[in-house]
Amino acid sequence: MIPDEAIVQYAGSIGYFSGGVGYELFGNKRGNLDLLYGFVPGSKGGVLNIATAKFGYRPWSIKVKDWGKFYPFNPAIFATYTFHKDLSFKFPSGQYAHDYYYWSEALRPHLAFSSEIELDAKKLLKNIGIRAIGLYIEANTNDFYLINYFQNTSALTVTDIFQLGIGMRVKF
């Protein structure tokens, strides 16, 4: 269960700042399972603690000379759970009519797409125990944003429902 990578990310629906570990999947190492913990400070909208499980896939790569790879389009799905006393897995049953709210307050499924540049650390940094460093940007949306968009297309644009995050993977 030793992770293959350490991950840090700024923003992107998983906390103002988040960190965690990643596991490379499949023989070609194109899949990833990431487990992250994110935090939002009170000064940025209220104290929130967020756990994330993310599955991503890099379907193709473009070699960049002998020092790296570019992964142009990487789809992912992930789920976040926000730990907060005012958020629960389900809405209180006595407060609202049955099935009035059909989503969880705290649990969100997301769709994401990212692009990543991976630098070969063995060639660039030599003998520091790191195999590669990946820098990525990720856009994501969740079920709540998608439903609101399709119900309010005259008031919302596609850019209103996507969140951006930037991050770094350090691969061992």
C-alpha positions in Angstrom: 0.0 0.0 0.0 3.0 2.3 -0.4 1.9 5.2 -2.6 3.6 5.9 -6.0 3.2 9.6 -5.7 2.6 12.6 -3.5 0.1 15.3 -4.7 -0.6 18.9 -3.7 -3.3 20.9 -5.3 -4.6 24.5 -5.1 -8.4 25.0 -5.5 -10.5 22.9 -7.8 -13.4 21.8 -5.6 -11.3 19.8 -3.2 -10.3 22.5 -0.8 -8.5 25.8 -0.9 -5.4 23.7 -0.5 -5.2 19.9 -0.6 -2.6 17.2 -0.4 -2.5 13.4 -0.6 -1.2 10.3 -2.2 -1.6 8.6 -5.5 -1.4 5.1 -6.9 -0.5 4.3 -10.5 -2.9 1.8 -12.1 -2.6 -0.6 -14.9 0.6 -2.0 -16.5 1.1 1.1 -18.6 0.7 3.5 -15.6 -1.9 5.5 -17.4 -4.5 5.3 -14.6 -4.4 6.9 -11.2 -6.2 6.5 -7.9 -5.7 9.6 -5.8 -6.7 10.1 -2.1 -6.6 13.6 -0.9 -7.5 15.8 2.1 -8.4 19.4 1.5 -9.0 22.3 3.7 -10.8 25.6 3.3 -9.9 28.3 5.9 -12.5 30.4 7.5 -11.2 33.5 5.7 -12.0 31.8 2.3 -15.7 31.0 2.8 -15.9 29.0 6.0 -13.8 26.3 7.6 -14.3 23.0 5.6 -12.5 19.7 5.6 -12.9 17.7 2.4 -11.9 14.1 1.6 -11.5 13.2 -2.0 -11.2 9.9 -3.9 -10.3 10.5 -7.6 -9.8 8.1 -10.5 -8.2 9.5 -13.6 -6.9 8.1 -16.9 -4.3 9.5 -19.3 -5.3 8.0 -22.7 -2.4 9.3 -24.7 0.9 11.1 -24.3 3.1 13.3 -26.4 6.9 12.9 -25.9 8.7 16.2 -25.2 12.3 15.7 -26.3 14.0 13.3 -23.9 13.0 15.1 -20.7 9.3 14.8 -20.5 5.8 13.9 -21.7 2.7 16.0 -22.2 -0.7 14.4 -21.4 -3.2 16.7 -23.3 -6.6 15.4 -22.2 -7.1 13.3 -19.1 -10.7 12.5 -18.0 -11.4 11.8 -14.4 -14.2 11.1 -12.0 -14.1 11.8 -8.3 -16.2 12.1 -5.2 -15.8 14.6 -2.4 -17.2 14.4 1.1 -17.3 17.6 3.1 -17.1 17.2 6.9 -19.1 19.9 8.5 -21.7 20.0 11.4 -24.2 21.7 9.1 -23.8 19.2 6.2 -25.0 15.6 6.2 -25.1 12.7 3.9 -28.9 13.2 3.5 -31.3 16.1 4.1 -33.3 15.7 7.3 -36.4 13.6 6.5 -38.8 15.5 8.7 -37.9 18.9 7.4 -38.7 18.5 3.7 -41.2 16.4 1.7 -39.9 13.0 0.6 -37.6 13.3 -2.4 -37.8 17.1 -2.4 -34.0 17.3 -2.4 -32.5 14.4 -4.4 -28.8 15.1 -3.6 -26.6 14.8 -0.6 -25.5 18.0 1.1 -22.0 16.7 1.8 -21.2 14.1 -0.9 -20.6 15.3 -4.4 -19.7 13.3 -7.5 -17.5 15.2 -10.0 -16.4 15.0 -13.7 -13.0 16.4 -14.5 -10.6 16.9 -17.3 -6.9 17.8 -16.9 -3.8 18.5 -18.9 -0.4 17.5 -17.4 3.3 18.0 -18.3 5.5 15.4 -16.7 9.2 16.1 -16.3 11.6 13.2 -16.1 13.4 13.9 -12.8 16.1 11.3 -13.5 17.3 13.3 -16.4 16.7 16.8 -15.0 17.5 16.4 -11.3 19.6 13.3 -11.1 19.8 11.0 -8.0 17.3 12.6 -5.7 15.0 9.6 -5.5 12.2 11.1 -7.6 11.2 9.5 -10.8 9.1 12.3 -12.3 7.4 15.6 -11.4 4.0 16.3 -13.0 2.4 19.8 -13.2 -1.3 19.8 -14.1 -4.4 22.0 -14.5 -7.8 20.5 -14.0 -11.3 21.7 -14.7 -14.2 20.0 -13.0 -17.9 20.2 -12.4 -20.3 18.2 -10.2 -23.9 16.9 -10.3 -25.4 20.0 -8.6 -23.7 22.4 -11.0 -24.7 20.4 -14.0 -28.4 20.1 -13.0 -28.5 23.8 -12.2 -27.0 24.6 -15.6 -29.5 22.5 -17.6 -32.4 24.0 -15.6 -31.1 27.6 -16.1 -29.3 27.7 -19.4 -30.5 31.3 -19.9 -28.9 32.5 -16.7 -25.7 30.3 -16.5 -22.9 29.7 -19.0 -20.7 26.6 -19.2 -17.9 28.5 -17.6 -20.1 29.2 -14.5 -20.3 25.5 -13.6 -16.6 24.6 -13.9 -14.0 25.0 -11.2 -10.2 25.1 -11.9 -7.4 23.7 -9.8 -3.7 23.5 -10.3 -1.4 20.8 -8.8 1.8 18.9 -8.7 2.5 15.2 -8.6 5.9 14.0 -7.3 6.4 10.4 -8.5 8.7 8.0 -6.6 
